Amino acid sequence: MRPTGRARCRTPETPSNGQYRASNQPSRDGDRGDGTEERWLDAFPPARGLLTAFRAPGRLAPLPEAGRVQGIQARNETRITCVTTHVSCNVSDMSTSEKNPTLVFIPCFSGAPWGAEQLALYGEAPKRTLRLPEGVDDIERYADHVESTIADLDDYVLVGDSFGANIALALATRRPPGLRALVVSGGFAANPVDSKPWKALMQAIGSARGPLYRQLTLRAHAHRLTSPFDGEGQVPWTRARSRELFLANTPAASFGARLRAVLTADYVDALGRVQVPTLILTPFHDVLIGESASKVMLAGIPDAREVVLARTGHMFRFSHPATYAASVNDFLATVPTTRRNADA
């Protein structure tokens, strides 16, 4: 659905040099008493550069003969301010957006989309989640998948949890033009496991299949996910529930592939490319990721802040969903309501 907008043009008359689509809100049109005329319209936000017509389906009405578009903003509407100086309207290089960005929730290692109960905690903001592709063993390919999934969005916030945080970070280093802000929780810029014996063990358990995968690999992984505070949250969590999450959503081949992706991921040197406000949401107790991973991101991302949630563990999105969401919502309230286009 395209936004509704207002064209505000300082002109004594309205010759037909271009066109815009008039809306059915005539009561809001009229002379403002200062030589400025307001007309409400539905329209596509014009692209950067020369504007010769303002086109969209529906009834077309004249655009003022001359004017320079001073600013474009979009929330549920697009406001265009024209001052009569030129033969056509030139779109300002400083176009901005004030609409609510879409919150894009990227899954954890299980690959399962975020649940409806979790998403409901983010209010009326537009939301989108997805399932991770199966059998992919490279973080860049996961980032490609997310990027293609949200290709229709021009304003969004990436929210990635655990493995999804690494995917969100990888995409953020590409500086996509629609990215407004970044949230990473329980994540890392590079494989946090530096012990060679433990890396070897990870590779071994990642190759397990059948009963060995279900009984050994997933039990060992669920044990690493556990914290002493999992039972204290809004949704008491257990080691058994973590294992069930993976049994229901993660084929053995995908578990092994994602493990290989973790072992080879390294975005430490690219952290400076993240140029949006970033929240690093860290659990108080995280055996799986450790304490240094968040510090590396905090030091490397220019506009980053860290919030450590007391008495939580790696599965805090599941065990403490309201606490988690409140921290994200508090951060989003501080994100600027306008952003420059990437090419501004």
Secondary structure, 3 states (H helix, E strand, C coil): CCCEEEEEEECCCCCCCEEEEECCCHHHCEECCCCEEEEEEECCCCCCCEECCCCCCCCEEEECCCCEEEEEEECCEEEEEEECCCCCEECCCCCCCCCCCEEEEECCCCCCCCCHHHHHHHCCCCEEECCCCCCCCCHHHHHHHHHHHCCCCCCEEEEEECHHHHHHHHHHCCCCCCEEEEEEECCCCECCCCCHHHHHHHHHHHCCCHHHHHHHHHHHHHHHHCCCCHHHCCCCCCHHHHHHHHHHHCCHHHHHHHHHHHHHCECHHHHHHCCCCEEEEEEEECCCCCCHHHHHHHHHCCCEEEEEEEEEECCHHHHCHHHHHHHHHHHHHHCCCCCCCCCC
